[in-house]
Amino acid sequence: MKQEPEFFGEQELDLVYIAKKLREALLLEERLTAAGIDYAVEVDEYRGGFIFQTLRKGAFLYVQNADLERARQIVLDAGLKPPST
């Protein structure tokens, strides 16, 4: 379930996915919620483009370390690629 960052307190969260499109973010939010995984979303900038790199905004999805492997599997099952570790 989507939570505000304050919900997690001082606990460090792990990045599970950077959604570059709204539909990706909504799909993962739906699947993480269905799996009962608490997550946080933060809009931030990332570098996009291959030849002409630009700063773009995306939805960064974070989960607790205990849920990281399950969340990564959800990302893969959705046909998306998790960020490199």
C-alpha positions in Angstrom: 0.0 0.0 0.0 1.3 3.5 -0.8 2.6 5.2 2.2 4.1 8.6 3.0 7.9 8.6 3.7 7.2 9.5 7.3 5.4 6.1 7.7 8.8 4.4 7.4 10.5 6.6 10.0 14.3 6.4 10.0 14.3 3.1 8.1 16.3 3.1 4.8 14.3 2.2 1.8 15.5 0.4 -1.4 14.8 1.7 -4.9 12.8 -1.0 -6.8 11.8 0.9 -10.0 12.0 4.2 -11.8 8.8 4.7 -13.7 9.4 6.9 -16.7 5.7 6.8 -17.7 2.6 7.3 -15.6 1.1 4.0 -16.7 4.2 2.1 -15.5 3.9 3.8 -12.1 0.2 3.1 -11.8 0.7 -0.6 -12.8 3.3 -1.1 -10.2 1.4 0.7 -7.5 -1.6 -1.5 -8.2 0.5 -4.7 -8.1 2.5 -3.8 -5.0 -0.8 -2.9 -3.2 -2.3 -6.2 -4.3 0.7 -8.0 -2.9 0.4 -6.2 0.4 3.7 -4.5 0.1 4.1 -1.0 1.6 5.9 1.4 -0.7 6.8 5.1 -1.1 6.8 7.1 -4.3 8.9 10.1 -4.9 9.1 12.3 -8.0 12.7 12.9 -8.9 14.9 13.6 -11.9 16.9 11.1 -13.9 19.0 11.3 -17.0 17.3 10.0 -20.2 18.2 9.7 -23.8 21.1 7.9 -25.4 22.8 10.5 -27.7 21.2 13.7 -26.4 20.8 13.2 -22.7 18.3 15.4 -20.9 17.0 15.6 -17.3 13.6 14.1 -17.0 11.2 13.5 -14.2 10.0 10.0 -13.1 8.3 8.2 -10.3 10.8 6.5 -8.0 9.3 3.6 -6.1 10.9 2.5 -2.9 10.2 -0.5 -0.6 11.5 -1.8 2.7 14.5 -4.1 2.5 12.5 -7.1 3.7 10.1 -6.7 0.7 12.8 -6.0 -1.9 13.0 -9.4 -3.5 9.2 -9.8 -3.7 8.9 -6.3 -5.2 11.6 -7.0 -7.8 9.8 -10.1 -8.8 6.6 -8.1 -9.2 8.5 -5.6 -11.4 9.7 -8.5 -13.6 6.3 -10.2 -13.7 4.9 -6.9 -15.0 7.3 -7.0 -17.9 9.4 -4.2 -16.6 13.1 -4.0 -15.8 14.3 -3.1 -12.3 17.2 -0.7 -11.9 20.7 -2.1 -11.9 22.1 -2.8 -8.5 
